[in-house]
């Protein structure tokens, strides 16, 4: 993707939620109307060990990205907003000599310093095998949410969680994570006796559990399934997941390195709206969605901004 096209993917806007199952484009002035609760969600995906910005001579994304710049932007947003969740959708590992040398420990340490709240596992988290992931894991001061990987017969048993509930100023947010099928994508030696569970069935279970049993106001899936597969229409993707489940509010995606121009909306199995967002790869963008709730903790509207990480951010 060249710079001109890349910049077109970044932007800002708003979505006004009607309880008819659709979103309407709204002026920013609507989004500043009085609401009782606000939640800011920041997210990344497919970082691929891109600690440093791309070089200025790089033809595709010159002088863009970089962990230090992202950290500076996140710190700035934390000074402006009270209720923030910082999330990642997998493939933190693999792509630069930093991973080859440190095995993922540096990436996890830096993400912990930025204050990440949760991540899910991508297929590249298995690149150094289960042993390699376990070795790096102590540097991650945040949980890995893996709902459809059963690790009970592996050395990762008990080291990940199927879900986590956050409370931000009275808003309850339930988050779970879904990973892609490993067979045929990752060597058997790398994932061992890990059992892959059907993501739609697992999502149905956890969304119902989080929304009805745990009374969460917002249910989020950290997905490494991929946004969509036009040439493989039966392959489970974020769009299919959204359409086949009932209680899901937001999917933060990864795997396909998709630069969405804006968050997408899909009708779920009961005709309500699920929002999907994905911000490409390599930390070139920081995704942002602001949810506004009324006094009953019902979503009233959503604003969004996928911000470019470049030299204009002073690290």
C-alpha positions as protocol buffer text, in pm:
chain_id: "A"
residue {
  index: 1
  type: UNK
  ca { x: 0 y: 0 z: 0 }
}
residue {
  index: 2
  type: UNK
  ca { x: 147 y: 335 z: -101 }
}
residue {
  index: 3
  type: UNK
  ca { x: 140 y: 636 z: 127 }
}
residue {
  index: 4
  type: UNK
  ca { x: -148 y: 809 z: -56 }
}
residue {
  index: 5
  type: UNK
  ca { x: -374 y: 507 z: -30 }
}
residue {
  index: 6
  type: UNK
  ca { x: -264 y: 437 z: 326 }
}
residue {
  index: 7
  type: UNK
  ca { x: -353 y: 784 z: 447 }
}
residue {
  index: 8
  type: UNK
  ca { x: -698 y: 748 z: 297 }
}
residue {
  index: 9
  type: UNK
  ca { x: -762 y: 459 z: 534 }
}
residue {
  index: 10
  type: UNK
  ca { x: -710 y: 682 z: 836 }
}
residue {
  index: 11
  type: UNK
  ca { x: -977 y: 922 z: 943 }
}
residue {
  index: 12
  type: UNK
  ca { x: -1229 y: 1026 z: 1198 }
}
residue {
  index: 13
  type: UNK
  ca { x: -1603 y: 1013 z: 1214 }
}
residue {
  index: 14
  type: UNK
  ca { x: -1906 y: 907 z: 1405 }
}
residue {
  index: 15
  type: UNK
  ca { x: -2173 y: 644 z: 1412 }
}
residue {
  index: 16
  type: UNK
  ca { x: -2510 y: 717 z: 1571 }
}
residue {
  index: 17
  type: UNK
  ca { x: -2676 y: 404 z: 1702 }
}
residue {
  index: 18
  type: UNK
  ca { x: -3045 y: 347 z: 1651 }
}
residue {
  index: 19
  type: UNK
  ca { x: -3207 y: 42 z: 1799 }
}
residue {
  index: 20
  type: UNK
  ca { x: -3322 y: -45 z: 1457 }
}
residue {
  index: 21
  type: UNK
  ca { x: -3031 y: -266 z: 1350 }
}
residue {
  index: 22
  type: UNK
  ca { x: -2828 y: -12 z: 1158 }
}
residue {
  index: 23
  type: UNK
  ca { x: -2583 y: 271 z: 1201 }
}
residue {
  index: 24
  type: UNK
  ca { x: -2621 y: 617 z: 1052 }
}
residue {
  index: 25
  type: UNK
  ca { x: -2335 y: 854 z: 972 }
}
residue {
  index: 26
  type: UNK
  ca { x: -2346 y: 1145 z: 1211 }
}
residue {
  index: 27
  type: UNK
  ca { x: -2181 y: 1482 z: 1242 }
}
residue {
  index: 28
  type: UNK
  ca { x: -1928 y: 1508 z: 1523 }
}
residue {
  index: 29
  type: UNK
  ca { x: -2152 y: 1761 z: 1697 }
}
residue {
  index: 30
  type: UNK
  ca { x: -2401 y: 1485 z: 1766 }
}
residue {
  index: 31
  type: UNK
  ca { x: -2136 y: 1284 z: 1935 }
}
residue {
  index: 32
  type: UNK
  ca { x: -2053 y: 1560 z: 2180 }
}
residue {
  index: 33
  type: UNK
  ca { x: -2410 y: 1569 z: 2314 }
}
residue {
  index: 34
  type: UNK
  ca { x: -2464 y: 1492 z: 2680 }
}
residue {
  index: 35
  type: UNK
  ca { x: -2412 y: 1127 z: 2773 }
}
residue {
  index: 36
  type: UNK
  ca { x: -2373 y: 964 z: 3111 }
}
residue {
  index: 37
  type: UNK
  ca { x: -2082 y: 733 z: 3033 }
}
residue {
  index: 38
  type: UNK
  ca { x: -1795 y: 729 z: 2785 }
}
residue {
  index: 39
  type: UNK
  ca { x: -1555 y: 446 z: 2710 }
}
residue {
  index: 40
  type: UNK
  ca { x: -1248 y: 483 z: 2485 }
}
residue {
  index: 41
  type: UNK
  ca { x: -1118 y: 167 z: 2321 }
}
residue {
  index: 42
  type: UNK
  ca { x: -770 y: 173 z: 2165 }
}
residue {
  index: 43
  type: UNK
  ca { x: -651 y: -125 z: 1967 }
}
residue {
  index: 44
  type: UNK
  ca { x: -380 y: -276 z: 1748 }
}
residue {
  index: 45
  type: UNK
  ca { x: -330 y: -598 z: 1554 }
}
residue {
  index: 46
  type: UNK
  ca { x: -53 y: -780 z: 1366 }
}
residue {
  index: 47
  type: UNK
  ca { x: 231 y: -574 z: 1511 }
}
residue {
  index: 48
  type: UNK
  ca { x: 486 y: -829 z: 1385 }
}
residue {
  index: 49
  type: UNK
  ca { x: 773 y: -710 z: 1604 }
}
residue {
  index: 50
  type: UNK
  ca { x: 795 y: -373 z: 1428 }
}
residue {
  index: 51
  type: UNK
  ca { x: 958 y: -198 z: 1721 }
}
residue {
  index: 52
  type: UNK
  ca { x: 1123 y: 72 z: 1508 }
}
residue {
  index: 53
  type: UNK
  ca { x: 953 y: 294 z: 1247 }
}
residue {
  index: 54
  type: UNK
  ca { x: 998 y: 197 z: 886 }
}
residue {
  index: 55
  type: UNK
  ca { x: 1304 y: 364 z: 737 }
}
residue {
  index: 56
  type: UNK
  ca { x: 1261 y: 693 z: 552 }
}
residue {
  index: 57
  type: UNK
  ca { x: 1380 y: 522 z: 234 }
}
residue {
  index: 58
  type: UNK
  ca { x: 1120 y: 245 z: 257 }
}
residue {
  index: 59
  type: UNK
  ca { x: 897 y: 273 z: -47 }
}
residue {
  index: 60
  type: UNK
  ca { x: 566 y: 164 z: 104 }
}
residue {
  index: 61
  type: UNK
  ca { x: 536 y: 324 z: 449 }
}
residue {
  index: 62
  type: UNK
  ca { x: 837 y: 555 z: 493 }
}
residue {
  index: 63
  type: UNK
  ca { x: 902 y: 681 z: 846 }
}
residue {
  index: 64
  type: UNK
  ca { x: 575 y: 535 z: 978 }
}
residue {
  index: 65
  type: UNK
  ca { x: 501 y: 318 z: 1280 }
}
residue {
  index: 66
  type: UNK
  ca { x: 720 y: 262 z: 1585 }
}
residue {
  index: 67
  type: UNK
  ca { x: 646 y: 152 z: 1941 }
}
residue {
  index: 68
  type: UNK
  ca { x: 781 y: 471 z: 2099 }
}
residue {
  index: 69
  type: UNK
  ca { x: 553 y: 693 z: 1892 }
}
residue {
  index: 70
  type: UNK
  ca { x: 254 y: 475 z: 1971 }
}
residue {
  index: 71
  type: UNK
  ca { x: 339 y: 491 z: 2342 }
}
residue {
  index: 72
  type: UNK
  ca { x: 354 y: 871 z: 2323 }
}
residue {
  index: 73
  type: UNK
  ca { x: 13 y: 887 z: 2153 }
}
residue {
  index: 74
  type: UNK
  ca { x: -142 y: 650 z: 2405 }
}
residue {
  index: 75
  type: UNK
  ca { x: -1 y: 856 z: 2691 }
}
residue {
  index: 76
  type: UNK
  ca { x: -153 y: 1168 z: 2538 }
}
residue {
  index: 77
  type: UNK
  ca { x: -494 y: 1003 z: 2507 }
}
residue {
  index: 78
  type: UNK
  ca { x: -473 y: 881 z: 2867 }
}
residue {
  index: 79
  type: UNK
  ca { x: -427 y: 1241 z: 2977 }
}
residue {
  index: 80
  type: UNK
  ca { x: -746 y: 1338 z: 2790 }
}
residue {
  index: 81
  type: UNK
  ca { x: -974 y: 1043 z: 2868 }
}
residue {
  index: 82
  type: UNK
  ca { x: -1065 y: 871 z: 3196 }
}
residue {
  index: 83
  type: UNK
  ca { x: -1194 y: 531 z: 3088 }
}
residue {
  index: 84
  type: UNK
  ca { x: -963 y: 353 z: 2844 }
}
residue {
  index: 85
  type: UNK
  ca { x: -912 y: -4 z: 2731 }
}
residue {
  index: 86
  type: UNK
  ca { x: -601 y: -87 z: 2526 }
}
residue {
  index: 87
  type: UNK
  ca { x: -633 y: -415 z: 2336 }
}
residue {
  index: 88
  type: UNK
  ca { x: -449 y: -625 z: 2077 }
}
residue {
  index: 89
  type: UNK
  ca { x: -572 y: -891 z: 1835 }
}
residue {
  index: 90
  type: UNK
  ca { x: -264 y: -1108 z: 1793 }
}
residue {
  index: 91
  type: UNK
  ca { x: 48 y: -1166 z: 1585 }
}
residue {
  index: 92
  type: UNK
  ca { x: 269 y: -962 z: 1811 }
}
residue {
  index: 93
  type: UNK
  ca { x: 556 y: -1194 z: 1714 }
}
residue {
  index: 94
  type: UNK
  ca { x: 770 y: -1239 z: 1402 }
}
residue {
  index: 95
  type: UNK
  ca { x: 890 y: -1001 z: 1136 }
}
residue {
  index: 96
  type: UNK
  ca { x: 1212 y: -832 z: 1249 }
}
residue {
  index: 97
  type: UNK
  ca { x: 1546 y: -925 z: 1412 }
}
residue {
  index: 98
  type: UNK
  ca { x: 1404 y: -808 z: 1746 }
}
residue {
  index: 99
  type: UNK
  ca { x: 1191 y: -1123 z: 1755 }
}
residue {
  index: 100
  type: UNK
  ca { x: 1473 y: -1340 z: 1627 }
}
residue {
  index: 101
  type: UNK
  ca { x: 1702 y: -1221 z: 1906 }
}
residue {
  index: 102
  type: UNK
  ca { x: 1464 y: -1169 z: 2202 }
}
residue {
  index: 103
  type: UNK
  ca { x: 1194 y: -1426 z: 2119 }
}
residue {
  index: 104
  type: UNK
  ca { x: 904 y: -1190 z: 2190 }
}
residue {
  index: 105
  type: UNK
  ca { x: 1011 y: -1083 z: 2538 }
}
residue {
  index: 106
  type: UNK
  ca { x: 1085 y: -727 z: 2424 }
}
residue {
  index: 107
  type: UNK
  ca { x: 749 y: -686 z: 2252 }
}
residue {
  index: 108
  type: UNK
  ca { x: 562 y: -804 z: 2562 }
}
residue {
  index: 109
  type: UNK
  ca { x: 770 y: -584 z: 2790 }
}
residue {
  index: 110
  type: UNK
  ca { x: 702 y: -273 z: 2581 }
}
residue {
  index: 111
  type: UNK
  ca { x: 331 y: -351 z: 2552 }
}
residue {
  index: 112
  type: UNK
  ca { x: 319 y: -387 z: 2931 }
}
residue {
  index: 113
  type: UNK
  ca { x: 484 y: -48 z: 2969 }
}
residue {
  index: 114
  type: UNK
  ca { x: 215 y: 100 z: 2740 }
}
residue {
  index: 115
  type: UNK
  ca { x: -51 y: -46 z: 2967 }
}
residue {
  index: 116
  type: UNK
  ca { x: -218 y: -301 z: 2741 }
}
residue {
  index: 117
  type: UNK
  ca { x: -521 y: -454 z: 2911 }
}
residue {
  index: 118
  type: UNK
  ca { x: -551 y: -776 z: 2707 }
}
residue {
  index: 119
  type: UNK
  ca { x: -449 y: -953 z: 2388 }
}
residue {
  index: 120
  type: UNK
  ca { x: -536 y: -1271 z: 2203 }
}
residue {
  index: 121
  type: UNK
  ca { x: -294 y: -1511 z: 2033 }
}
residue {
  index: 122
  type: UNK
  ca { x: -228 y: -1501 z: 1661 }
}
residue {
  index: 123
  type: UNK
  ca { x: -80 y: -1787 z: 1462 }
}
residue {
  index: 124
  type: UNK
  ca { x: 268 y: -1630 z: 1481 }
}
residue {
  index: 125
  type: UNK
  ca { x: 263 y: -1653 z: 1859 }
}
residue {
  index: 126
  type: UNK
  ca { x: 335 y: -2022 z: 1792 }
}
residue {
  index: 127
  type: UNK
  ca { x: 646 y: -1955 z: 1578 }
}
residue {
  index: 128
  type: UNK
  ca { x: 886 y: -2058 z: 1855 }
}
residue {
  index: 129
  type: UNK
  ca { x: 652 y: -2331 z: 1971 }
}
residue {
  index: 130
  type: UNK
  ca { x: 457 y: -2343 z: 2294 }
}
residue {
  index: 131
  type: UNK
  ca { x: 787 y: -2333 z: 2481 }
}
residue {
  index: 132
  type: UNK
  ca { x: 887 y: -2006 z: 2315 }
}
residue {
  index: 133
  type: UNK
  ca { x: 557 y: -1838 z: 2398 }
}
residue {
  index: 134
  type: UNK
  ca { x: 573 y: -1958 z: 2757 }
}
residue {
  index: 135
  type: UNK
  ca { x: 928 y: -1826 z: 2793 }
}
residue {
  index: 136
  type: UNK
  ca { x: 824 y: -1477 z: 2680 }
}
residue {
  index: 137
  type: UNK
  ca { x: 495 y: -1471 z: 2870 }
}
residue {
  index: 138
  type: UNK
  ca { x: 626 y: -1345 z: 3209 }
}
residue {
  index: 139
  type: UNK
  ca { x: 707 y: -1014 z: 3038 }
}
residue {
  index: 140
  type: UNK
  ca { x: 337 y: -967 z: 2954 }
}
residue {
  index: 141
  type: UNK
  ca { x: 167 y: -792 z: 3244 }
}
residue {
  index: 142
  type: UNK
  ca { x: -171 y: -841 z: 3076 }
}
residue {
  index: 143
  type: UNK
  ca { x: -377 y: -1155 z: 3007 }
}
residue {
  index: 144
  type: UNK
  ca { x: -398 y: -1350 z: 2683 }
}
residue {
  index: 145
  type: UNK
  ca { x: -760 y: -1433 z: 2613 }
}
residue {
  index: 146
  type: UNK
  ca { x: -790 y: -1757 z: 2414 }
}
residue {
  index: 147
  type: UNK
  ca { x: -1141 y: -1897 z: 2413 }
}
residue {
  index: 148
  type: UNK
  ca { x: -1122 y: -2150 z: 2128 }
}
residue {
  index: 149
  type: UNK
  ca { x: -773 y: -2291 z: 2190 }
}
residue {
  index: 150
  type: UNK
  ca { x: -786 y: -2576 z: 2443 }
}
residue {
  index: 151
  type: UNK
  ca { x: -440 y: -2598 z: 2604 }
}
residue {
  index: 152
  type: UNK
  ca { x: -529 y: -2851 z: 2874 }
}
residue {
  index: 153
  type: UNK
  ca { x: -279 y: -3113 z: 2751 }
}
residue {
  index: 154
  type: UNK
  ca { x: -1 y: -2864 z: 2685 }
}
residue {
  index: 155
  type: UNK
  ca { x: 248 y: -2662 z: 2887 }
}
residue {
  index: 156
  type: UNK
  ca { x: 27 y: -2353 z: 2838 }
}
residue {
  index: 157
  type: UNK
  ca { x: -252 y: -2507 z: 3046 }
}
residue {
  index: 158
  type: UNK
  ca { x: -377 y: -2242 z: 3286 }
}
residue {
  index: 159
  type: UNK
  ca { x: -158 y: -1964 z: 3144 }
}
residue {
  index: 160
  type: UNK
  ca { x: -428 y: -1807 z: 2926 }
}
residue {
  index: 161
  type: UNK
  ca { x: -786 y: -1710 z: 3007 }
}
residue {
  index: 162
  type: UNK
  ca { x: -1107 y: -1768 z: 2809 }
}
residue {
  index: 163
  type: UNK
  ca { x: -1247 y: -1426 z: 2898 }
}
residue {
  index: 164
  type: UNK
  ca { x: -1206 y: -1125 z: 3126 }
}
residue {
  index: 165
  type: UNK
  ca { x: -1452 y: -866 z: 3256 }
}
residue {
  index: 166
  type: UNK
  ca { x: -1343 y: -505 z: 3303 }
}
residue {
  index: 167
  type: UNK
  ca { x: -1532 y: -239 z: 3497 }
}
residue {
  index: 168
  type: UNK
  ca { x: -1476 y: 116 z: 3376 }
}
residue {
  index: 169
  type: UNK
  ca { x: -1668 y: 371 z: 3582 }
}
residue {
  index: 170
  type: UNK
  ca { x: -1963 y: 136 z: 3616 }
}
residue {
  index: 171
  type: UNK
  ca { x: -1959 y: 10 z: 3257 }
}
residue {
  index: 172
  type: UNK
  ca { x: -1903 y: -367 z: 3248 }
}
residue {
  index: 173
  type: UNK
  ca { x: -1706 y: -487 z: 2944 }
}
residue {
  index: 174
  type: UNK
  ca { x: -1672 y: -857 z: 2873 }
}
residue {
  index: 175
  type: UNK
  ca { x: -1388 y: -959 z: 2641 }
}
residue {
  index: 176
  type: UNK
  ca { x: -1300 y: -1297 z: 2492 }
}
residue {
  index: 177
  type: UNK
  ca { x: -1057 y: -1406 z: 2219 }
}
residue {
  index: 178
  type: UNK
  ca { x: -1073 y: -1624 z: 1910 }
}
residue {
  index: 179
  type: UNK
  ca { x: -781 y: -1767 z: 1714 }
}
residue {
  index: 180
  type: UNK
  ca { x: -757 y: -1908 z: 1364 }
}
residue {
  index: 181
  type: UNK
  ca { x: -734 y: -2278 z: 1276 }
}
residue {
  index: 182
  type: UNK
  ca { x: -371 y: -2379 z: 1327 }
}
residue {
  index: 183
  type: UNK
  ca { x: -368 y: -2702 z: 1126 }
}
residue {
  index: 184
  type: UNK
  ca { x: -223 y: -2634 z: 783 }
}
residue {
  index: 185
  type: UNK
  ca { x: -105 y: -2289 z: 888 }
}
residue {
  index: 186
  type: UNK
  ca { x: 130 y: -2372 z: 1175 }
}
residue {
  index: 187
  type: UNK
  ca { x: 351 y: -2679 z: 1205 }
}
residue {
  index: 188
  type: UNK
  ca { x: 217 y: -2949 z: 1436 }
}
residue {
  index: 189
  type: UNK
  ca { x: 541 y: -2937 z: 1633 }
}
residue {
  index: 190
  type: UNK
  ca { x: 475 y: -2569 z: 1715 }
}
residue {
  index: 191
  type: UNK
  ca { x: 125 y: -2610 z: 1861 }
}
residue {
  index: 192
  type: UNK
  ca { x: 151 y: -2965 z: 1996 }
}
residue {
  index: 193
  type: UNK
  ca { x: -169 y: -3099 z: 2153 }
}
residue {
  index: 194
  type: UNK
  ca { x: -355 y: -2768 z: 2132 }
}
residue {
  index: 195
  type: UNK
  ca { x: -716 y: -2839 z: 2036 }
}
residue {
  index: 196
  type: UNK
  ca { x: -896 y: -2596 z: 1805 }
}
residue {
  index: 197
  type: UNK
  ca { x: -1263 y: -2537 z: 1895 }
}
residue {
  index: 198
  type: UNK
  ca { x: -1528 y: -2405 z: 1657 }
}
residue {
  index: 199
  type: UNK
  ca { x: -1516 y: -2023 z: 1684 }
}
residue {
  index: 200
  type: UNK
  ca { x: -1887 y: -1968 z: 1614 }
}
residue {
  index: 201
  type: UNK
  ca { x: -1997 y: -2214 z: 1882 }
}
residue {
  index: 202
  type: UNK
  ca { x: -1749 y: -2072 z: 2130 }
}
residue {
  index: 203
  type: UNK
  ca { x: -1855 y: -1715 z: 2049 }
}
residue {
  index: 204
  type: UNK
  ca { x: -2222 y: -1805 z: 2097 }
}
residue {
  index: 205
  type: UNK
  ca { x: -2140 y: -1951 z: 2436 }
}
residue {
  index: 206
  type: UNK
  ca { x: -1926 y: -1667 z: 2568 }
}
residue {
  index: 207
  type: UNK
  ca { x: -2134 y: -1381 z: 2429 }
}
residue {
  index: 208
  type: UNK
  ca { x: -2448 y: -1523 z: 2591 }
}
residue {
  index: 209
  type: UNK
  ca { x: -2259 y: -1592 z: 2914 }
}
residue {
  index: 210
  type: UNK
  ca { x: -2108 y: -1243 z: 2928 }
}
residue {
  index: 211
  type: UNK
  ca { x: -2423 y: -1056 z: 2828 }
}
residue {
  index: 212
  type: UNK
  ca { x: -2687 y: -1252 z: 3017 }
}
residue {
  index: 213
  type: UNK
  ca { x: -2514 y: -1424 z: 3308 }
}
residue {
  index: 214
  type: UNK
  ca { x: -2247 y: -1165 z: 3381 }
}
residue {
  index: 215
  type: UNK
  ca { x: -2463 y: -867 z: 3278 }
}
residue {
  index: 216
  type: UNK
  ca { x: -2196 y: -697 z: 3068 }
}
residue {
  index: 217
  type: UNK
  ca { x: -2294 y: -373 z: 2898 }
}
residue {
  index: 218
  type: UNK
  ca { x: -2051 y: -430 z: 2611 }
}
residue {
  index: 219
  type: UNK
  ca { x: -1917 y: -759 z: 2472 }
}
residue {
  index: 220
  type: UNK
  ca { x: -1596 y: -753 z: 2266 }
}
residue {
  index: 221
  type: UNK
  ca { x: -1422 y: -1025 z: 2068 }
}
residue {
  index: 222
  type: UNK
  ca { x: -1049 y: -1001 z: 2008 }
}
residue {
  index: 223
  type: UNK
  ca { x: -1034 y: -1196 z: 1683 }
}
residue {
  index: 224
  type: UNK
  ca { x: -747 y: -1339 z: 1483 }
}
residue {
  index: 225
  type: UNK
  ca { x: -982 y: -1506 z: 1236 }
}
residue {
  index: 226
  type: UNK
  ca { x: -940 y: -1253 z: 954 }
}
residue {
  index: 227
  type: UNK
  ca { x: -1182 y: -990 z: 826 }
}
residue {
  index: 228
  type: UNK
  ca { x: -1320 y: -1179 z: 523 }
}
residue {
  index: 229
  type: UNK
  ca { x: -1222 y: -1432 z: 255 }
}
residue {
  index: 230
  type: UNK
  ca { x: -1399 y: -1347 z: -74 }
}
residue {
  index: 231
  type: UNK
  ca { x: -1249 y: -1651 z: -248 }
}
residue {
  index: 232
  type: UNK
  ca { x: -1334 y: -1882 z: 43 }
}
residue {
  index: 233
  type: UNK
  ca { x: -1688 y: -1777 z: 139 }
}
residue {
  index: 234
  type: UNK
  ca { x: -1735 y: -2068 z: 382 }
}
residue {
  index: 235
  type: UNK
  ca { x: -1420 y: -1992 z: 583 }
}
residue {
  index: 236
  type: UNK
  ca { x: -1502 y: -1841 z: 921 }
}
residue {
  index: 237
  type: UNK
  ca { x: -1414 y: -1472 z: 926 }
}
residue {
  index: 238
  type: UNK
  ca { x: -1509 y: -1173 z: 1138 }
}
residue {
  index: 239
  type: UNK
  ca { x: -1798 y: -1090 z: 907 }
}
residue {
  index: 240
  type: UNK
  ca { x: -1936 y: -1444 z: 926 }
}
residue {
  index: 241
  type: UNK
  ca { x: -1883 y: -1455 z: 1302 }
}
residue {
  index: 242
  type: UNK
  ca { x: -2078 y: -1131 z: 1344 }
}
residue {
  index: 243
  type: UNK
  ca { x: -2369 y: -1256 z: 1133 }
}
residue {
  index: 244
  type: UNK
  ca { x: -2400 y: -1592 z: 1311 }
}
residue {
  index: 245
  type: UNK
  ca { x: -2391 y: -1476 z: 1674 }
}
residue {
  index: 246
  type: UNK
  ca { x: -2639 y: -1290 z: 1888 }
}
residue {
  index: 247
  type: UNK
  ca { x: -2490 y: -1092 z: 2175 }
}
residue {
  index: 248
  type: UNK
  ca { x: -2167 y: -958 z: 2028 }
}
residue {
  index: 249
  type: UNK
  ca { x: -2120 y: -579 z: 2011 }
}
residue {
  index: 250
  type: UNK
  ca { x: -1768 y: -528 z: 1875 }
}
residue {
  index: 251
  type: UNK
  ca { x: -1507 y: -735 z: 1693 }
}
residue {
  index: 252
  type: UNK
  ca { x: -1149 y: -607 z: 1691 }
}
residue {
  index: 253
  type: UNK
  ca { x: -986 y: -812 z: 1417 }
}
residue {
  index: 254
  type: UNK
  ca { x: -651 y: -926 z: 1289 }
}
residue {
  index: 255
  type: UNK
  ca { x: -472 y: -1178 z: 1068 }
}
residue {
  index: 256
  type: UNK
  ca { x: -569 y: -1045 z: 721 }
}
residue {
  index: 257
  type: UNK
  ca { x: -380 y: -714 z: 768 }
}
residue {
  index: 258
  type: UNK
  ca { x: -692 y: -529 z: 655 }
}
residue {
  index: 259
  type: UNK
  ca { x: -681 y: -149 z: 653 }
}
residue {
  index: 260
  type: UNK
  ca { x: -1048 y: -67 z: 701 }
}
residue {
  index: 261
  type: UNK
  ca { x: -1132 y: 282 z: 584 }
}
residue {
  index: 262
  type: UNK
  ca { x: -1389 y: 297 z: 863 }
}
residue {
  index: 263
  type: UNK
  ca { x: -1542 y: 51 z: 1112 }
}
residue {
  index: 264
  type: UNK
  ca { x: -1785 y: -182 z: 940 }
}
residue {
  index: 265
  type: UNK
  ca { x: -2131 y: -286 z: 1059 }
}
residue {
  index: 266
  type: UNK
  ca { x: -2288 y: -630 z: 1015 }
}
residue {
  index: 267
  type: UNK
  ca { x: -2630 y: -750 z: 1124 }
}
residue {
  index: 268
  type: UNK
  ca { x: -2620 y: -1035 z: 1371 }
}
residue {
  index: 269
  type: UNK
  ca { x: -2851 y: -1335 z: 1391 }
}
residue {
  index: 270
  type: UNK
  ca { x: -3117 y: -1133 z: 1573 }
}
residue {
  index: 271
  type: UNK
  ca { x: -3096 y: -833 z: 1340 }
}
residue {
  index: 272
  type: UNK
  ca { x: -2887 y: -605 z: 1559 }
}
residue {
  index: 273
  type: UNK
  ca { x: -2561 y: -434 z: 1467 }
}
residue {
  index: 274
  type: UNK
  ca { x: -2210 y: -565 z: 1531 }
}
residue {
  index: 275
  type: UNK
  ca { x: -1918 y: -329 z: 1468 }
}
residue {
  index: 276
  type: UNK
  ca { x: -1592 y: -462 z: 1318 }
}
residue {
  index: 277
  type: UNK
  ca { x: -1263 y: -274 z: 1305 }
}
residue {
  index: 278
  type: UNK
  ca { x: -911 y: -373 z: 1198 }
}
residue {
  index: 279
  type: UNK
  ca { x: -608 y: -147 z: 1154 }
}
residue {
  index: 280
  type: UNK
  ca { x: -378 y: -318 z: 905 }
}
residue {
  index: 281
  type: UNK
  ca { x: -44 y: -433 z: 1043 }
}
residue {
  index: 282
  type: UNK
  ca { x: 299 y: -328 z: 1176 }
}
residue {
  index: 283
  type: UNK
  ca { x: 161 y: -67 z: 1416 }
}
residue {
  index: 284
  type: UNK
  ca { x: 105 y: 181 z: 1133 }
}
residue {
  index: 285
  type: UNK
  ca { x: -229 y: 282 z: 1286 }
}
residue {
  index: 286
  type: UNK
  ca { x: -376 y: 303 z: 1634 }
}
residue {
  index: 287
  type: UNK
  ca { x: -744 y: 219 z: 1622 }
}
residue {
  index: 288
  type: UNK
  ca { x: -983 y: 416 z: 1840 }
}
residue {
  index: 289
  type: UNK
  ca { x: -1353 y: 386 z: 1914 }
}
residue {
  index: 290
  type: UNK
  ca { x: -1538 y: 599 z: 2170 }
}
residue {
  index: 291
  type: UNK
  ca { x: -1860 y: 448 z: 2303 }
}
residue {
  index: 292
  type: UNK
  ca { x: -2119 y: 678 z: 2460 }
}
residue {
  index: 293
  type: UNK
  ca { x: -2380 y: 529 z: 2695 }
}
residue {
  index: 294
  type: UNK
  ca { x: -2697 y: 670 z: 2851 }
}
residue {
  index: 295
  type: UNK
  ca { x: -2787 y: 643 z: 3220 }
}
residue {
  index: 296
  type: UNK
  ca { x: -2922 y: 291 z: 3159 }
}
residue {
  index: 297
  type: UNK
  ca { x: -2582 y: 197 z: 3014 }
}
residue {
  index: 298
  type: UNK
  ca { x: -2725 y: 151 z: 2668 }
}
residue {
  index: 299
  type: UNK
  ca { x: -2505 y: 250 z: 2372 }
}
residue {
  index: 300
  type: UNK
  ca { x: -2622 y: 580 z: 2225 }
}
residue {
  index: 301
  type: UNK
  ca { x: -2353 y: 653 z: 1971 }
}
residue {
  index: 302
  type: UNK
  ca { x: -1997 y: 573 z: 1870 }
}
residue {
  index: 303
  type: UNK
  ca { x: -1719 y: 790 z: 1732 }
}
residue {
  index: 304
  type: UNK
  ca { x: -1405 y: 652 z: 1573 }
}
residue {
  index: 305
  type: UNK
  ca { x: -1058 y: 746 z: 1461 }
}
residue {
  index: 306
  type: UNK
  ca { x: -786 y: 525 z: 1316 }
}
residue {
  index: 307
  type: UNK
  ca { x: -481 y: 743 z: 1370 }
}
residue {
  index: 308
  type: UNK
  ca { x: -164 y: 721 z: 1164 }
}
residue {
  index: 309
  type: UNK
  ca { x: 155 y: 666 z: 1363 }
}
residue {
  index: 310
  type: UNK
  ca { x: 421 y: 879 z: 1195 }
}
residue {
  index: 311
  type: UNK
  ca { x: 688 y: 1145 z: 1252 }
}
residue {
  index: 312
  type: UNK
  ca { x: 428 y: 1402 z: 1359 }
}
residue {
  index: 313
  type: UNK
  ca { x: 402 y: 1219 z: 1690 }
}
residue {
  index: 314
  type: UNK
  ca { x: 690 y: 1320 z: 1916 }
}
residue {
  index: 315
  type: UNK
  ca { x: 815 y: 1021 z: 2109 }
}
